[in-house]
């Protein structure tokens, strides 16, 4: 059997630049404009204007420029059965921690590879879970693990694992991989 391809769609140049520099250019601009504005408005009003403008600009850049690029990447990955997730196995070294990476849903098989989505390529060995079945209903994922996501408990071979992913990713997992899919809410 050929080795599965878990290489996610690469980030665009704009996404990489935003991840590398973030809001630092706005902080520098605010620092440069602070002194001239302070002489006109005063210290406190200038601070309020600079902070409010910075928050608005960061939000606009994130929502209008970066979010559509990330969504386009997620759609490309989903077409290949690939999705970002976090998982842990009860009783393992990850008891309190979650391993973030990507999973690929294939018929009767779930493949996971460790790697941070924003921090570079995937690393670590492939973990293959054969004939996964769902145990219970998906629950809300902790915000620190997968913001806005759901947690599904899955039994596979001799292992039980918890998988945290977005609602759309869990739906993809249900459709392509699970032996006993959960009904859609």
N, C-alpha and C positions, 0 to 999 in steps of 0.2 A: 504494500500500500504506500502511496506517495506521501511525503511529509506535508501536513497541512500548512497553508499560508496564513499566518496571523498578522501579517504586516498591515497595519492600518493605513488609511489614506494620509499622505504627508500633509503637514500644515503649510499654508501659503506663506509667502514672504511677509505679507502684512500681519498675519497672525503671529509669526515668529518675532517680528519687530515689536509688536504690542506686548507680547509675553516678556521679551527681553528688557524693554524700556518702561513699559507700563505707563504710569502717569508722571514719570520724572520730567519729561519736557514741559508739562503743565506746571509742575512745581517750580522749575527754573523760571518760566514765564511769569508766574505769580510773584516770585521773589524780585524780578526785575521791575514789575509794574507796581509793587507795593509802596516803594518810597515816593514816587511821584503822586500816586493816589492819596497817600497818607497826608501829604502837604495840602491837598485840596479838601479831602473829606474828614480827616482825623483818623486816629489809630483804630478805634473799635469799628466804625462804619466800613473802613477799608478792609479790615479783617473779615467782616461778615460778607462783603461783596466778593472778595477774592476766594473765600472758601465756598460760597454758594455757586459762583461761576465755575470753579473747579469741579464741583460735584456734578453740575449740569453737563459740562463738557465731557467728563469721563463717562457719564451715563449715556450721552448721545453717541459717543464713539463706540462704546460697547454694544449698544442696541442696534445702531444703524449700520455700522461697518463690520464689527467682529462677529456678532451673533449669527448673521446670515452665512458667513464663511464657515463657521463651526457646524451649522445645521447642514450645509451642503456636504461637508465631509462625513457627517453622521449618516446621511442618506446613502452616500456611496458605500460606506462600510456596511450598512444594513442590507443593501442589495447583495452583498457577498456573505451575509449571515454573521457578520462580525459586529460586536457591540462592546462598549466600555462598561466595566462592572467592577465590583469588589467582592471578594469571597473570603470565607474563613471556614475552617473545619473544627467543629467542637472537639476539645481534647488535644488539639495540636498546639504548636508554639504560637499560633495565631489566635489563641483563645480570646484575648481581649482586643486584638488588632485585626485589621482587615488588610488583605493584599489587593492592591489595585492593579488592574491590567485590562486585557481584552479577552473576550471569550468568543468562540465560534460555535454556532449551533448547526449541527449536522444531524441527519436522521439517526436517532438512537445513540447520539454521542455529543458530549459537550467538551470542548477543548479550551483550556485556559492557559494564558501565558502572562507572567508577571511583567509589569512595566507601567510607568506613569504616562498618561496620555499627553501631558504638556511638557514633560521633562526629557523627551528623547525616545529612542527606539526601545522596543520590548526586550527584556532580558530574562534570563532564567529558563529552566527546562519547561517543556510543555507538560501540562497535567491533563490527562484524558479521563473523563468520567463516562463509562459505558452504561447504557440503558437507564438514564436518569428518570426518576419518578418524583412527583410533587408530594410533599407531606404538608397538609394544612393549607390555609389560605395565605396569600401574600400580605405582609404587614408593612406599615410605614417604616422606611429606613431612617436610622439616626441621621440628623443633619450633618454631623461631622464625617459620616461615612460616605453617603451619597445624597447630597441635597435634593429634595424633591423626588427621591426614588422610592422604591419598594423593595422589601426583602422577601425572598422566597426560599423555603427550606426544601432541599432536594436530597433524595437518597439515590446512591449509585453504587453498584457492586457492594463493597463492604464499608462504604463511606457515607456519612451524612454531611452535607455542607449547606451553608447559608450563602445565598447569592443576592447582592444588592445591585440593582440596576434601574434604569428608567422604566416607566410603564410600557412604553413602546418596545423596549428591548425584551422585557419579560413576555410580551405578546409574541414577539418573534421567536423566542425560545419555546413557547407553547406550541406554536405552529410547526416549527421545523424539527424539534428535538425530543420533546418529552414523551414518555410512554403513556402517561395518563394526564393529559393537559387539564389545567384548571379552567372552569367556565369563566368567560369574560364578565367583569363586573358591570 
